[in-house]
Amino acid sequence: ALAAADLELANEPGKDFLLHEAINLVEDEYDYILIDCPPSLGMMTVNSLVAAKEVIIVMMPEFLSAQGVSQLTRTIDIVQRRINHDLKISGVILNMYNGRRKLHKEASEEVAKMFKDRLYKTYIRNSVTIAESPGFGQDIFAYKSDSTGAKDFSDLIDEIVKQENNNE
């Protein structure tokens, strides 16, 4: 559906600002608005970057993912310079992490060098329960609150809230 939206928006005047305009209509009703983007740099992602104040990048600790993040950070820089001067990367989350894989350990070290203090200390480990929960129409906490996936997300939420409180 999002790919079709990209095609529909292609010739729309002011296409980069459509989501921003929609969010402006309701933003006073919410403390936070989270925009989950597809792993591409299409119109929906650009619209999201124009509308957002902060970006949290979620990536797998692998080479191709790191290449995609490099391209994403370039796009964020362009959007920040040209359109949304307030946009910033507030953090990077490593997802589907497996500490037994040498590749993941090495990739996480490289990401730490790239993003320094913006890499969250909490990694979301590769977890069957995280993959299963959407199939049951539940989030990880409702599906299996005692799982490693639920613990990882809970720890990540705590870390993000702490970062938010320190920035106030």
MILOLO-683613 format. One line per field, with one value per residue: residue in one letter; x, y, z of N, C-alpha, C in turn. Coordinates in Angstrom, 3 decimals, always signed. Example, Ala and Ser with C-alpha at 12.3 -4.5 7.8 and 13.67 -1.06 7.14 Angstrom:
% MILOLO-683613
rest = [a/s];
n_east = [+13.190/+12.850];
n_north = [-5.690/-2.250];
n_up = [+7.800/+7.080];
ca_east = [+12.300/+13.670];
ca_north = [-4.500/-1.060];
ca_up = [+7.800/+7.140];
c_east = [+13.200/+12.900];
c_north = [-3.300/+0.030];
c_up = [+7.800/+7.870];
This chain:
% MILOLO-683613
rest = [a/l/a/a/a/d/l/e/l/a/n/e/p/g/k/d/f/l/l/h/e/a/i/n/l/v/e/d/e/y/d/y/i/l/i/d/c/p/p/s/l/g/m/m/t/v/n/s/l/v/a/a/k/e/v/i/i/v/m/m/p/e/f/l/s/a/q/g/v/s/q/l/t/r/t/i/d/i/v/q/r/r/i/n/h/d/l/k/i/s/g/v/i/l/n/m/y/n/g/r/r/k/l/h/k/e/a/s/e/e/v/a/k/m/f/k/d/r/l/y/k/t/y/i/r/n/s/v/t/i/a/e/s/p/g/f/g/q/d/i/f/a/y/k/s/d/s/t/g/a/k/d/f/s/d/l/i/d/e/i/v/k/q/e/n/n/n/e];
n_east = [+0.830/+1.998/+3.887/+2.233/+1.191/+3.434/+3.592/+1.171/+1.622/+3.571/+3.129/+1.902/+1.342/+3.494/+4.192/+6.089/+5.308/+2.891/+2.331/+3.361/+1.579/-0.788/-0.171/+0.181/-2.453/-3.343/-1.429/-1.441/-3.001/-1.557/+1.194/+3.383/+4.131/+4.599/+6.210/+6.351/+8.500/+8.917/+11.611/+13.000/+13.844/+11.741/+8.953/+7.247/+8.991/+10.552/+8.529/+7.983/+10.397/+10.374/+8.224/+8.945/+10.560/+12.579/+14.670/+14.794/+16.894/+16.565/+18.327/+19.727/+22.565/+24.491/+26.364/+25.042/+22.851/+24.147/+25.160/+22.750/+21.931/+23.891/+23.197/+20.660/+21.331/+22.612/+20.422/+18.844/+20.506/+20.323/+17.559/+17.429/+19.096/+17.791/+14.971/+13.791/+14.953/+15.099/+15.302/+16.731/+18.983/+18.223/+18.904/+20.222/+19.153/+20.069/+18.816/+17.475/+19.706/+22.408/+24.484/+26.246/+27.148/+29.902/+29.956/+27.850/+28.838/+31.143/+29.963/+28.369/+30.336/+31.415/+29.182/+28.932/+31.247/+30.563/+28.221/+28.672/+27.793/+25.134/+24.231/+22.071/+22.415/+20.998/+20.304/+18.109/+17.530/+17.689/+14.740/+12.388/+9.885/+9.312/+8.999/+6.792/+4.651/+3.128/+1.646/-0.247/-1.697/-0.832/+1.142/+4.564/+4.615/+2.032/+1.856/+4.050/+5.199/+7.360/+9.489/+12.712/+12.595/+10.555/+11.809/+14.041/+12.788/+11.482/+13.699/+14.852/+12.864/+12.988/+15.581/+15.309/+13.371/+14.817/+16.867/+15.317/+14.320/+16.723/+17.325/+15.533];
n_north = [-1.198/+1.201/+1.518/+1.984/+4.403/+6.021/+6.184/+7.479/+9.935/+11.060/+13.087/+15.054/+18.350/+19.970/+17.628/+16.703/+17.737/+16.754/+14.850/+16.268/+18.442/+17.064/+16.030/+18.393/+19.153/+17.567/+17.416/+18.719/+17.145/+15.032/+13.637/+12.384/+11.480/+8.770/+7.705/+5.102/+3.950/+2.560/+0.374/+2.010/+4.660/+6.189/+8.334/+8.304/+8.006/+10.331/+12.229/+11.638/+12.371/+15.097/+15.804/+15.034/+15.567/+14.274/+11.446/+8.003/+5.545/+2.273/-0.658/-3.643/-5.432/-5.660/-5.756/-4.845/-3.520/-1.491/-0.061/+0.869/+2.511/+4.475/+5.726/+6.604/+8.435/+10.384/+11.295/+12.284/+14.397/+16.052/+16.651/+17.987/+20.231/+21.507/+21.573/+20.798/+22.101/+21.519/+18.809/+15.882/+13.175/+11.109/+8.684/+5.315/+2.071/-1.245/-4.041/-7.373/-8.642/-10.862/-12.007/-14.117/-14.260/-13.448/-11.540/-9.814/-8.786/-7.442/-5.640/-4.143/-2.842/-1.197/+0.390/+1.685/+3.243/+4.926/+6.265/+6.937/+8.246/+8.126/+5.600/+3.318/+1.565/-0.691/-3.550/-5.055/-8.268/-11.109/-12.851/-15.388/-15.065/-12.375/-12.354/-14.036/-12.798/-10.741/-12.369/-13.396/-11.221/-9.542/-7.387/-7.703/-7.677/-8.371/-10.841/-12.480/-11.714/-12.341/-12.899/-12.763/-10.896/-9.124/-8.167/-6.893/-4.833/-3.462/-2.588/-0.937/+1.020/+2.177/+3.255/+5.123/+6.864/+7.819/+9.175/+11.128/+12.534/+13.561/+15.374/+17.394];
n_up = [+0.000/+0.749/-1.260/-3.434/-2.618/-2.883/-5.676/-6.239/-5.043/-6.581/-8.559/-7.142/-6.069/-3.740/-2.466/-0.610/+1.803/+2.692/+4.795/+6.949/+7.016/+7.654/+10.184/+11.608/+12.008/+14.106/+16.103/+18.615/+20.181/+21.120/+23.000/+21.893/+18.557/+16.650/+13.759/+11.681/+9.326/+6.004/+4.964/+2.955/+0.683/-0.323/-1.296/+0.955/+3.108/+2.861/+3.243/+5.898/+7.134/+6.677/+8.242/+10.816/+14.043/+15.295/+14.609/+14.965/+14.181/+13.080/+12.776/+11.332/+12.515/+10.207/+7.118/+4.659/+5.731/+7.118/+4.950/+3.870/+5.965/+5.864/+3.469/+4.229/+6.288/+4.780/+3.295/+5.397/+6.206/+3.935/+3.883/+6.309/+5.858/+3.695/+4.102/+6.663/+9.273/+11.964/+12.286/+13.672/+14.389/+16.906/+17.945/+17.493/+16.930/+17.368/+15.851/+15.858/+16.818/+17.325/+19.582/+19.436/+16.904/+15.009/+12.998/+13.759/+16.151/+15.242/+13.433/+15.181/+16.626/+14.636/+14.041/+16.476/+16.387/+14.264/+15.156/+17.762/+20.835/+20.223/+19.705/+21.007/+24.059/+24.587/+22.839/+20.507/+20.661/+18.430/+18.176/+18.500/+19.627/+19.209/+16.456/+16.254/+17.640/+16.146/+14.434/+16.094/+16.593/+18.621/+20.732/+21.834/+24.608/+25.471/+24.274/+25.199/+27.972/+29.565/+27.958/+26.224/+24.211/+25.064/+27.367/+26.222/+24.702/+26.761/+28.278/+26.343/+26.020/+28.567/+28.405/+26.313/+27.390/+29.600/+28.223/+26.967/+29.196/+30.186/+28.218/+28.496];
ca_east = [+0.000/+2.875/+4.489/+1.209/+1.111/+4.553/+3.215/+0.088/+2.157/+4.638/+2.809/+1.121/+2.051/+3.833/+4.135/+6.982/+4.741/+1.541/+2.272/+3.592/+0.314/-1.756/+0.227/-0.095/-3.868/-3.658/-0.285/-1.730/-3.754/-0.659/+2.514/+4.330/+3.608/+5.631/+6.004/+7.126/+8.759/+9.427/+13.074/+13.324/+13.944/+10.701/+8.229/+6.700/+10.086/+10.879/+7.431/+8.168/+11.540/+9.943/+7.264/+9.493/+11.534/+13.683/+14.699/+15.469/+17.209/+16.591/+19.086/+20.339/+24.024/+25.063/+26.999/+24.091/+22.063/+25.009/+25.169/+21.459/+21.910/+24.726/+22.365/+19.618/+21.888/+22.807/+19.100/+18.476/+21.292/+19.762/+16.260/+17.712/+19.644/+16.913/+13.541/+13.434/+16.185/+15.054/+15.420/+17.982/+19.029/+18.326/+19.490/+20.278/+18.831/+20.447/+17.686/+17.749/+21.102/+22.794/+25.814/+27.113/+27.649/+31.049/+29.534/+27.047/+29.727/+31.982/+29.106/+27.955/+31.490/+31.498/+28.065/+29.292/+32.209/+29.855/+27.196/+29.186/+26.853/+23.748/+23.855/+21.489/+23.133/+20.106/+20.111/+16.962/+18.081/+16.903/+13.831/+11.247/+8.631/+9.051/+8.491/+5.494/+3.584/+2.175/+0.767/-1.322/-2.347/-0.459/+2.498/+5.416/+4.303/+0.802/+2.087/+4.937/+5.824/+8.590/+10.455/+13.863/+12.145/+9.850/+12.815/+14.824/+11.987/+11.282/+14.959/+15.026/+11.931/+13.580/+16.734/+14.810/+12.733/+15.893/+17.490/+14.352/+14.306/+17.997/+17.356/+14.544];
ca_north = [+0.000/+2.377/+1.658/+2.616/+5.801/+6.715/+6.462/+8.459/+11.233/+11.488/+14.333/+15.903/+19.576/+20.010/+16.235/+16.482/+18.329/+16.252/+14.259/+17.387/+19.173/+16.216/+15.964/+19.712/+19.230/+16.774/+17.284/+19.207/+16.111/+13.935/+13.928/+11.853/+10.858/+7.908/+7.402/+3.917/+4.061/+1.378/+0.431/+2.530/+6.124/+6.690/+9.553/+8.193/+8.260/+11.760/+12.901/+11.419/+13.178/+16.492/+16.000/+14.625/+16.383/+13.377/+10.164/+6.868/+4.597/+0.868/-1.382/-4.927/-5.264/-6.348/-4.868/-4.185/-2.602/-0.326/+0.732/+1.546/+3.579/+5.562/+6.435/+7.275/+9.606/+11.418/+11.851/+13.090/+15.635/+16.882/+17.158/+18.943/+21.462/+22.166/+21.664/+20.651/+22.449/+20.995/+17.348/+15.350/+11.749/+11.018/+7.416/+4.170/+0.817/-2.479/-4.962/-8.750/-8.844/-12.176/-11.822/-15.259/-14.099/-12.545/-10.451/-8.864/-8.099/-6.508/-4.581/-3.260/-1.997/-0.181/+1.322/+2.485/+4.247/+5.878/+7.048/+7.256/+8.208/+8.007/+4.190/+2.863/+0.447/-1.844/-4.159/-5.948/-9.555/-11.943/-13.556/-16.037/-14.516/-11.092/-12.701/-14.714/-11.998/-10.121/-13.411/-13.579/-9.924/-8.987/-6.884/-8.664/-7.682/-9.150/-12.197/-13.213/-10.630/-12.791/-13.297/-11.875/-9.794/-8.160/-7.543/-5.965/-3.644/-2.740/-1.901/+0.124/+2.088/+2.868/+4.023/+6.259/+7.802/+8.457/+10.126/+12.218/+13.321/+14.278/+16.431/+18.440];
ca_up = [+0.000/+0.783/-2.586/-4.266/-2.187/-3.516/-7.065/-6.232/-4.624/-7.486/-9.268/-6.234/-5.666/-2.315/-2.008/+0.535/+3.015/+2.958/+6.131/+7.873/+7.118/+8.357/+11.593/+12.211/+12.370/+15.301/+17.001/+19.960/+20.893/+21.478/+23.545/+20.914/+17.345/+16.077/+12.344/+11.310/+7.889/+5.319/+4.788/+1.628/+0.681/-1.207/-0.913/+2.308/+4.041/+2.767/+3.920/+7.334/+7.574/+6.652/+9.332/+12.116/+14.750/+15.622/+13.919/+15.582/+13.111/+13.482/+11.757/+11.657/+12.552/+9.054/+6.151/+3.764/+6.549/+7.373/+3.719/+3.796/+6.969/+5.326/+2.496/+4.990/+6.983/+3.756/+3.006/+6.564/+6.118/+2.865/+4.350/+7.385/+5.272/+2.732/+4.409/+8.080/+9.977/+13.333/+12.256/+14.207/+14.715/+18.359/+18.347/+16.582/+17.610/+16.673/+15.896/+15.434/+17.206/+17.841/+20.140/+19.113/+15.538/+14.907/+12.118/+14.528/+17.098/+14.479/+12.892/+16.279/+16.941/+13.576/+14.235/+17.657/+15.931/+13.399/+15.837/+19.097/+21.951/+19.757/+19.638/+22.269/+24.675/+24.529/+21.522/+20.423/+20.212/+17.537/+19.060/+17.862/+20.160/+18.535/+15.128/+16.384/+18.259/+15.212/+13.897/+17.065/+16.755/+19.917/+20.880/+22.529/+26.038/+25.653/+23.799/+26.112/+28.735/+30.225/+26.931/+26.040/+23.360/+25.911/+28.232/+25.401/+24.397/+28.014/+28.574/+25.351/+26.380/+29.727/+27.949/+25.527/+28.326/+30.352/+27.316/+26.787/+30.436/+30.286/+27.207/+28.806];
c_east = [+0.870/+3.557/+3.501/+1.068/+2.242/+4.210/+2.136/+0.602/+3.122/+4.356/+2.005/+1.918/+2.297/+3.889/+5.005/+6.365/+3.381/+1.402/+2.455/+2.289/-0.722/-1.439/-0.042/-1.541/-4.173/-2.557/-0.546/-2.469/-2.851/+0.628/+3.585/+3.562/+4.767/+5.257/+6.917/+7.271/+9.202/+10.941/+13.456/+13.396/+12.957/+10.029/+7.690/+7.784/+10.468/+9.793/+7.587/+9.308/+11.193/+9.039/+7.873/+10.390/+12.783/+13.539/+15.406/+15.655/+17.277/+17.305/+19.550/+21.848/+24.712/+25.512/+25.989/+23.205/+22.860/+25.098/+23.873/+21.372/+22.777/+23.933/+21.255/+20.154/+22.193/+21.477/+18.626/+19.219/+20.715/+18.434/+16.469/+18.203/+18.604/+15.500/+13.252/+14.679/+16.243/+15.277/+16.771/+17.850/+19.217/+18.914/+19.445/+20.050/+19.331/+19.360/+18.103/+19.203/+21.309/+24.254/+26.772/+27.700/+28.754/+30.695/+28.760/+27.899/+30.565/+31.160/+28.675/+29.101/+31.638/+30.389/+28.354/+30.302/+31.512/+28.961/+27.546/+28.102/+25.385/+23.303/+23.310/+22.246/+22.314/+19.970/+18.865/+17.482/+17.118/+16.036/+12.646/+9.951/+8.299/+8.462/+7.089/+4.368/+2.643/+1.200/-0.406/-2.047/-2.025/+0.926/+3.274/+5.072/+3.033/+1.035/+2.922/+5.770/+7.129/+9.688/+11.634/+13.481/+11.435/+10.838/+13.625/+14.048/+11.726/+12.537/+15.194/+14.105/+12.483/+14.739/+16.304/+14.168/+13.795/+16.600/+16.591/+14.340/+15.600/+18.085/+16.376/+15.163];
c_north = [+1.255/+2.597/+2.333/+4.089/+6.614/+7.099/+7.538/+9.861/+11.843/+12.829/+15.315/+17.157/+19.586/+18.644/+15.971/+16.926/+17.760/+15.663/+15.342/+18.164/+18.366/+16.143/+17.288/+19.837/+18.549/+16.774/+17.769/+18.170/+15.001/+14.452/+13.520/+11.315/+10.076/+7.568/+6.231/+3.907/+2.739/+1.494/+0.834/+4.042/+6.731/+7.931/+9.477/+8.482/+9.733/+12.582/+12.798/+12.271/+14.663/+16.782/+15.798/+15.691/+15.565/+12.086/+9.155/+5.848/+3.194/+0.109/-2.737/-4.732/-6.077/-5.328/-4.125/-3.194/-1.332/+0.559/+1.519/+2.696/+4.746/+6.393/+7.205/+8.525/+10.728/+12.096/+12.730/+14.421/+16.587/+17.493/+18.211/+20.282/+22.230/+22.453/+21.737/+20.854/+21.887/+19.481/+16.907/+13.847/+11.655/+9.692/+6.360/+2.914/-0.335/-3.514/-6.329/-9.124/-10.253/-12.069/-12.972/-15.143/-13.054/-11.318/-9.395/-8.098/-7.053/-5.336/-3.620/-2.348/-0.877/+0.861/+2.235/+3.565/+5.339/+6.820/+7.422/+7.148/+8.127/+6.556/+3.775/+1.643/-0.835/-2.311/-5.033/-7.258/-10.266/-12.853/-14.126/-15.409/-13.152/-11.363/-13.307/-13.776/-11.307/-11.130/-13.708/-12.260/-9.259/-8.371/-7.885/-8.762/-8.485/-10.612/-13.020/-12.208/-11.039/-13.204/-12.325/-10.676/-8.715/-7.434/-6.517/-4.688/-2.817/-1.948/-0.738/+1.302/+2.884/+3.759/+5.268/+7.309/+8.540/+9.511/+11.347/+13.128/+14.122/+15.448/+17.560/+19.580];
c_up = [+0.000/-0.561/-3.537/-3.902/-2.796/-4.950/-7.138/-5.895/-5.634/-8.156/-8.423/-5.882/-4.150/-1.676/-0.782/+1.856/+3.409/+4.363/+7.192/+8.089/+7.901/+9.848/+12.294/+12.682/+13.697/+16.360/+18.420/+20.810/+21.441/+22.117/+22.543/+19.718/+16.739/+14.644/+12.002/+9.801/+7.291/+5.144/+3.361/+1.735/-0.308/-0.649/+0.506/+3.350/+4.028/+3.461/+5.434/+7.880/+7.606/+7.854/+10.717/+12.729/+15.054/+14.840/+14.813/+14.466/+13.702/+12.380/+12.266/+11.654/+11.455/+8.023/+5.275/+4.511/+6.833/+6.130/+3.567/+4.775/+6.520/+4.327/+3.211/+5.685/+5.990/+3.420/+4.158/+6.535/+5.074/+3.303/+5.427/+6.822/+4.463/+3.236/+5.908/+8.930/+11.398/+13.406/+12.808/+14.426/+16.221/+18.812/+17.260/+17.413/+16.751/+16.932/+15.359/+15.715/+17.750/+18.282/+19.870/+17.709/+15.510/+14.070/+12.905/+15.528/+16.373/+13.944/+13.992/+16.700/+15.907/+13.722/+15.425/+17.275/+15.114/+14.202/+17.275/+20.165/+21.520/+19.576/+20.991/+22.763/+24.632/+23.082/+21.586/+19.816/+19.276/+18.392/+18.288/+18.345/+19.540/+17.155/+15.205/+16.794/+17.263/+14.609/+14.814/+17.358/+18.079/+19.852/+21.733/+24.014/+26.327/+25.287/+24.777/+26.901/+29.415/+29.237/+26.872/+25.164/+24.161/+26.823/+27.448/+25.109/+25.644/+28.393/+27.615/+25.661/+27.556/+29.300/+27.163/+26.431/+29.139/+29.491/+27.136/+28.013/+30.610/+29.320/+27.500/+29.550];
